[in-house]
Amino acid sequence: MEQRVSIITLGVEDLERSVRFYEAMGLERNKQITEGVAFFQMGGLILALWPREDLAADAGRPVRRAAGAGAGLPNVALAYNTRTEGEVAAVLRQAEEAGGTVIKPAQRAEWGGFQGYFTDTEGNLWEVAHNPGFPISADGSVSLPE
């Protein structure tokens, strides 16, 4: 695994409200990918906003509701984008060997790429994905399609 974070995904209760907030903060929403998710290019990484329940479902985590909006659902997922599909399974194995827990094995993603999820030893959620639509430069920075 190269030393980089590709995407920071925030699980949100109200996607459009969150989009308005980040746009008011000066971020520009990507216009190519807008169905049920919002992406913002932030230098060499990407900020993603995704409904919490969709994030939980994608990671294969149970949707549990406790007191308070969004309680029991993931609020943040870090993403590591790989250069090849085969690297997804390799990084998941590496995470497991390091003491993490694979919670969704490498598989074809609904959006057409290849992905899996693991948690670190503290339960922090990471997605490992190969998305050929998000090119990775030699320095590891990832870009949204224009």
LUMDODREN-900516 format. One record per residue: x, y, z of N, C-alpha, C in turn; residue in one letter. Coordinates in Angstrom, 3 decimals. Layout:
BEGIN
ATOM       nu       nv       nw      cau      cav      caw       cu       cv       cw r
ATOM        X        Y        Z        X        Y        Z        X        Y        Z A
...
REM end
This chain:
BEGIN
ATOM       nu       nv       nw      cau      cav      caw       cu       cv       cw r
ATOM    0.856   -1.177    0.000    0.000    0.000    0.000    0.894    1.230    0.000 M
ATOM    0.663    2.115   -0.954    1.413    3.370   -0.992    0.948    4.272    0.156 E
ATOM    1.761    5.221    0.527    1.460    6.109    1.649    0.623    7.285    1.179 Q
ATOM   -0.712    7.070    1.104   -1.614    8.142    0.702   -3.040    7.780    1.073 R
ATOM   -3.853    8.809    1.192   -5.303    8.677    1.302   -5.859    9.269    0.017 V
ATOM   -6.759    8.541   -0.651   -7.311    9.000   -1.919   -8.587    9.804   -1.731 S
ATOM   -9.481    9.284   -0.875  -10.795    9.886   -0.698  -11.160    9.877    0.774 I
ATOM  -11.722   10.966    1.251  -12.332   11.008    2.578  -13.832   11.091    2.339 I
ATOM  -14.562   10.090    2.832  -16.009   10.042    2.663  -16.674   10.377    3.986 T
ATOM  -17.538   11.370    3.951  -18.314   11.737    5.128  -19.720   11.181    4.964 L
ATOM  -20.164   10.396    5.935  -21.541    9.918    5.951  -22.433   11.042    6.449 G
ATOM  -23.471   11.381    5.693  -24.314   12.526    6.024  -25.781   12.115    6.118 V
ATOM  -26.533   12.853    6.909  -27.975   12.609    7.041  -28.747   13.203    5.872 E
ATOM  -28.358   14.385    5.411  -29.084   15.095    4.357  -28.065   15.515    3.297 D
ATOM  -28.016   14.766    2.199  -27.000   14.990    1.175  -27.078   16.400    0.586 L
ATOM  -28.255   16.835    0.194  -28.359   18.149   -0.452  -28.011   19.289    0.502 E
ATOM  -28.401   19.156    1.760  -28.030   20.175    2.747  -26.501   20.229    2.889 R
ATOM  -25.876   19.065    2.930  -24.421   18.999    3.058  -23.732   19.579    1.826 S
ATOM  -24.275   19.289    0.642  -23.711   19.845   -0.587  -23.771   21.367   -0.540 V
ATOM  -24.923   21.902   -0.153  -25.054   23.368   -0.072  -24.021   23.949    0.890 R
ATOM  -23.796   23.281    2.014  -22.818   23.755    2.986  -21.423   23.810    2.368 F
ATOM  -20.988   22.703    1.759  -19.631   22.668    1.216  -19.468   23.596    0.020 Y
ATOM  -20.522   23.774   -0.776  -20.449   24.751   -1.861  -20.343   26.166   -1.297 E
ATOM  -21.068   26.450   -0.220  -20.976   27.764    0.424  -19.590   27.990    1.018 A
ATOM  -18.883   26.898    1.318  -17.523   26.997    1.830  -16.503   27.187    0.704 M
ATOM  -16.990   27.197   -0.551  -16.112   27.452   -1.682  -15.708   26.229   -2.482 G
ATOM  -16.186   25.043   -2.114  -15.857   23.846   -2.868  -16.781   23.738   -4.072 L
ATOM  -16.278   23.148   -5.150  -17.067   22.986   -6.362  -17.390   21.509   -6.559 E
ATOM  -18.685   21.202   -6.616  -19.138   19.820   -6.777  -18.817   19.326   -8.184 R
ATOM  -18.330   18.098   -8.264  -18.080   17.469   -9.549  -19.404   17.273  -10.281 N
ATOM  -19.438   17.642  -11.550  -20.674   17.589  -12.316  -20.861   16.276  -13.072 K
ATOM  -19.852   15.423  -13.100  -19.938   14.157  -13.823  -20.645   13.063  -13.018 Q
ATOM  -20.444   13.061  -11.709  -20.992   12.005  -10.849  -21.834   12.680   -9.779 I
ATOM  -23.160   12.574   -9.908  -24.029   13.322   -8.999  -25.174   12.490   -8.419 T
ATOM  -25.373   11.281   -8.878  -26.513   10.477   -8.439  -26.254    9.865   -7.060 E
ATOM  -26.888   10.439   -6.026  -26.822    9.868   -4.682  -25.521   10.083   -3.942 G
ATOM  -24.622   10.863   -4.486  -23.323   11.113   -3.873  -22.825   12.463   -4.378 V
ATOM  -21.939   13.077   -3.639  -21.320   14.317   -4.094  -19.809   14.194   -3.923 A
ATOM  -19.068   14.571   -4.965  -17.613   14.557   -4.928  -17.085   15.970   -5.131 F
ATOM  -16.010   16.290   -4.410  -15.339   17.575   -4.517  -13.839   17.311   -4.638 F
ATOM  -13.206   17.854   -5.672  -11.759   17.750   -5.795  -11.135   18.700   -4.792 Q
ATOM  -10.217   18.205   -3.993   -9.544   19.029   -2.981   -8.045   18.793   -3.104 M
ATOM   -7.432   19.523   -4.039   -6.015   19.288   -4.286   -5.841   17.887   -4.845 G
ATOM   -4.958   17.109   -4.240   -4.673   15.766   -4.723   -5.545   14.683   -4.121 G
ATOM   -6.581   15.056   -3.382   -7.502   14.047   -2.867   -8.926   14.487   -3.111 L
ATOM   -9.854   13.611   -2.785  -11.267   13.856   -3.061  -12.051   13.792   -1.757 I
ATOM  -12.966   14.733   -1.585  -13.942   14.686   -0.497  -15.237   14.154   -1.091 L
ATOM  -15.806   13.132   -0.454  -17.084   12.573   -0.893  -18.107   12.734    0.217 A
ATOM  -19.330   13.068   -0.160  -20.457   13.103    0.759  -21.415   12.004    0.317 L
ATOM  -21.821   11.157    1.262  -22.667   10.018    0.918  -23.650    9.800    2.051 W
ATOM  -24.911    9.554    1.780  -25.851    9.274    2.869  -25.324    8.152    3.768 P
ATOM  -25.422    8.360    5.083  -24.884    7.397    6.053  -25.378    5.973    5.812 R
ATOM  -26.671    5.839    5.563  -27.209    4.486    5.375  -26.624    3.817    4.135 E
ATOM  -26.371    4.589    3.083  -25.750    4.034    1.878  -24.306    3.636    2.151 D
ATOM  -23.596    4.443    2.931  -22.226    4.115    3.309  -22.192    2.826    4.117 L
ATOM  -23.096    2.705    5.079  -23.163    1.482    5.889  -23.464    0.274    5.014 A
ATOM  -24.425    0.395    4.114  -24.792   -0.721    3.242  -23.640   -1.103    2.324 A
ATOM  -22.946   -0.111    1.769  -21.837   -0.395    0.865  -20.704   -1.116    1.572 D
ATOM  -20.486   -0.762    2.836  -19.428   -1.400    3.621  -19.871   -2.746    4.197 A
ATOM  -21.147   -3.093    4.018  -21.646   -4.350    4.561  -21.861   -4.304    6.052 G
ATOM  -22.060   -3.114    6.586  -22.278   -2.946    8.021  -23.767   -2.898    8.292 R
ATOM  -24.196   -3.420    9.419  -25.622   -3.355    9.734  -26.065   -1.917    9.997 P
ATOM  -27.267   -1.634    9.594  -27.842   -0.317    9.846  -28.568   -0.402   11.179 V
ATOM  -27.997    0.247   12.183  -28.582    0.245   13.529  -28.919    1.668   13.896 R
ATOM  -30.078    1.841   14.412  -30.485    3.171   14.871  -30.540    3.165   16.389 R
ATOM  -29.840    4.084   16.960  -29.904    4.307   18.402  -30.400    5.735   18.583 A
ATOM  -30.262    6.248   19.762  -30.698    7.626   20.025  -29.892    8.592   19.169 A
ATOM  -30.559    9.554   18.584  -29.882   10.578   17.796  -29.781   10.201   16.329 G
ATOM  -29.868   11.178   15.476  -29.794   10.944   14.040  -28.456   10.344   13.667 A
ATOM  -28.503    9.244   12.935  -27.286    8.633   12.422  -26.520    7.791   13.412 G
ATOM  -26.974    7.688   14.649  -26.238    6.901   15.649  -26.122    5.462   15.173 A
ATOM  -24.965    4.874   15.353  -24.724    3.494   14.966  -24.285    3.324   13.521 G
ATOM  -24.309    4.377   12.730  -23.883    4.296   11.344  -22.511    4.948   11.203 L
ATOM  -21.717    4.501   10.213  -20.408    5.144   10.047  -20.566    6.595    9.609 P
ATOM  -19.735    7.445   10.164  -19.738    8.867    9.800  -18.620    9.226    8.848 N
ATOM  -17.546    8.450    8.855  -16.388    8.750    8.019  -15.798    7.446    7.501 V
ATOM  -15.423    7.451    6.246  -14.663    6.338    5.677  -13.498    6.930    4.905 A
ATOM  -12.311    6.453    5.167  -11.153    6.818    4.378  -11.097    5.847    3.204 L
ATOM  -10.609    6.294    2.076  -10.509    5.407    0.913   -9.089    5.418    0.380 A
ATOM   -8.650    4.235   -0.002   -7.376    4.072   -0.679   -7.687    3.528   -2.064 Y
ATOM   -7.425    4.321   -3.093   -7.655    3.871   -4.458   -6.406    3.190   -4.974 N
ATOM   -6.603    2.056   -5.629   -5.499    1.263   -6.150   -5.317    1.511   -7.642 T
ATOM   -4.167    1.139   -8.127   -3.871    1.308   -9.549   -4.413    0.149  -10.385 R
ATOM   -4.668   -1.014   -9.736   -5.184   -2.185  -10.446   -6.240   -2.886   -9.598 T
ATOM   -7.092   -3.686  -10.233   -8.089   -4.464   -9.488   -7.418   -5.439   -8.529 E
ATOM   -6.359   -6.103   -8.989   -5.689   -7.104   -8.164   -5.121   -6.544   -6.881 G
ATOM   -4.779   -5.273   -6.900   -4.213   -4.645   -5.713   -5.236   -4.521   -4.584 E
ATOM   -6.533   -4.499   -4.917   -7.575   -4.386   -3.884   -7.453   -5.551   -2.899 V
ATOM   -7.451   -6.771   -3.402   -7.349   -7.946   -2.528   -6.021   -7.966   -1.776 A
ATOM   -4.942   -7.538   -2.430   -3.626   -7.529   -1.781   -3.610   -6.573   -0.588 A
ATOM   -4.198   -5.388   -0.752   -4.225   -4.416    0.354   -5.123   -4.916    1.478 V
ATOM   -6.236   -5.558    1.147   -7.094   -6.124    2.196   -6.355   -7.207    2.979 L
ATOM   -5.595   -8.059    2.285   -4.787   -9.080    2.979   -3.755   -8.420    3.882 R
ATOM   -3.099   -7.380    3.370   -2.094   -6.665    4.146   -2.719   -6.091    5.414 Q
ATOM   -3.917   -5.504    5.290   -4.605   -4.945    6.454   -4.920   -6.037    7.476 A
ATOM   -5.388   -7.166    7.006   -5.720   -8.273    7.914   -4.470   -8.804    8.608 E
ATOM   -3.391   -8.947    7.860   -2.128   -9.422    8.444   -1.578   -8.445    9.471 E
ATOM   -1.897   -7.159    9.321   -1.433   -6.136   10.259   -2.323   -6.023   11.496 A
ATOM   -3.410   -6.808   11.547   -4.286   -6.791   12.715   -5.640   -6.158   12.473 G
ATOM   -5.895   -5.685   11.258   -7.201   -5.133   10.915   -8.197   -6.242   10.627 G
ATOM   -9.421   -5.856   10.316  -10.485   -6.815   10.034  -11.100   -6.502    8.676 T
ATOM  -11.068   -7.484    7.781  -11.735   -7.318    6.489  -13.225   -7.489    6.738 V
ATOM  -14.005   -6.466    6.407  -15.443   -6.545    6.651  -16.241   -6.704    5.364 I
ATOM  -15.602   -6.465    4.232  -16.214   -6.737    2.933  -15.081   -7.136    1.996 K
ATOM  -15.059   -8.404    1.566  -13.964   -8.850    0.710  -13.995   -8.176   -0.655 P
ATOM  -12.876   -8.249   -1.352  -12.758   -7.645   -2.680  -13.810   -8.232   -3.612 A
ATOM  -14.529   -7.340   -4.285  -15.593   -7.769   -5.192  -15.947   -6.651   -6.152 Q
ATOM  -16.671   -7.029   -7.220  -17.146   -6.048   -8.190  -18.096   -5.105   -7.477 R
ATOM  -17.931   -3.819   -7.703  -18.759   -2.798   -7.059  -19.969   -2.468   -7.931 A
ATOM  -21.032   -2.040   -7.284  -22.252   -1.652   -7.981  -21.983   -0.568   -9.026 E
ATOM  -21.015    0.306   -8.757  -20.703    1.422   -9.645  -19.718    1.030  -10.748 W
ATOM  -19.341   -0.258  -10.821  -18.530   -0.734  -11.934  -17.073   -0.986  -11.644 G
ATOM  -16.563   -0.478  -10.549  -15.168   -0.718  -10.195  -15.030   -2.002   -9.392 G
ATOM  -14.014   -2.066   -8.549  -13.715   -3.228   -7.721  -13.378   -2.694   -6.344 F
ATOM  -13.916   -3.292   -5.273  -13.715   -2.721   -3.950  -13.848   -3.751   -2.834 Q
ATOM  -13.395   -3.344   -1.650  -13.583   -4.062   -0.404  -13.415   -3.071    0.733 G
ATOM  -13.722   -3.511    1.954  -13.594   -2.640    3.127  -12.861   -3.385    4.236 Y
ATOM  -12.115   -2.627    5.033  -11.549   -3.171    6.267  -11.657   -2.122    7.355 F
ATOM  -11.530   -2.572    8.593  -11.397   -1.650    9.717  -10.016   -1.852   10.313 T
ATOM   -9.468   -0.755   10.832   -8.182   -0.856   11.504   -8.403   -1.395   12.909 D
ATOM   -7.363   -1.440   13.704   -7.473   -2.025   15.046   -8.348   -1.209   15.986 T
ATOM   -8.698    0.034   15.588   -9.574    0.878   16.397  -10.991    0.943   15.828 E
ATOM  -11.249    0.181   14.759  -12.576    0.164   14.161  -12.816    1.242   13.118 G
ATOM  -11.775    1.997   12.720  -11.934    3.016   11.683  -12.109    2.353   10.321 N
ATOM  -13.054    2.864    9.550  -13.461    2.265    8.284  -12.623    2.763    7.120 L
ATOM  -12.101    1.811    6.325  -11.350    2.099    5.110  -11.981    1.350    3.943 W
ATOM  -12.164    2.043    2.834  -12.533    1.395    1.577  -11.262    1.270    0.756 E
ATOM  -11.084    0.122    0.113   -9.995   -0.076   -0.840  -10.675   -0.302   -2.179 V
ATOM  -10.377    0.543   -3.163  -11.116    0.475   -4.418  -10.225    0.719   -5.626 A
ATOM  -10.573    0.034   -6.699  -10.001    0.352   -8.008  -11.123    0.985   -8.816 H
ATOM  -10.919    2.264   -9.174  -11.899    2.993   -9.965  -11.157    3.598  -11.153 N
ATOM  -11.239    2.954  -12.316  -10.499    3.470  -13.464  -10.945    4.860  -13.900 P
ATOM  -12.109    5.315  -13.440  -12.585    6.654  -13.768  -11.946    7.750  -12.940 G
ATOM  -11.218    7.377  -11.880  -10.517    8.336  -11.028   -9.015    8.100  -11.214 F
ATOM   -8.403    8.744  -12.190   -6.989    8.473  -12.466   -6.073    8.849  -11.298 P
ATOM   -5.017    8.056  -11.144   -4.007    8.278  -10.101   -2.709    8.672  -10.796 I
ATOM   -2.162    9.820  -10.410   -0.917   10.289  -11.020    0.277    9.575  -10.388 S
ATOM    1.438    9.821  -10.936    2.663    9.189  -10.436    2.908    9.511   -8.969 A
ATOM    2.505   10.721   -8.522    2.732   11.103   -7.121    1.635   10.581   -6.179 D
ATOM    0.656    9.852   -6.714   -0.392    9.271   -5.875   -1.644   10.106   -5.751 G
ATOM   -1.635   11.312   -6.293   -2.841   12.125   -6.199   -3.910   11.580   -7.139 S
ATOM   -5.151   11.685   -6.705   -6.277   11.147   -7.462   -7.115   12.303   -7.983 V
ATOM   -7.718   12.112   -9.154   -8.483   13.182   -9.786   -9.867   12.711  -10.187 S
ATOM  -10.825   13.623  -10.061  -12.182   13.356  -10.540  -12.243   13.578  -12.042 L
ATOM  -13.167   12.899  -12.733  -13.320   13.166  -14.161  -13.863   14.574  -14.373 P
ATOM  -13.478   15.199  -15.453  -13.944   16.566  -15.738  -15.039   16.562  -16.768 E
REM end
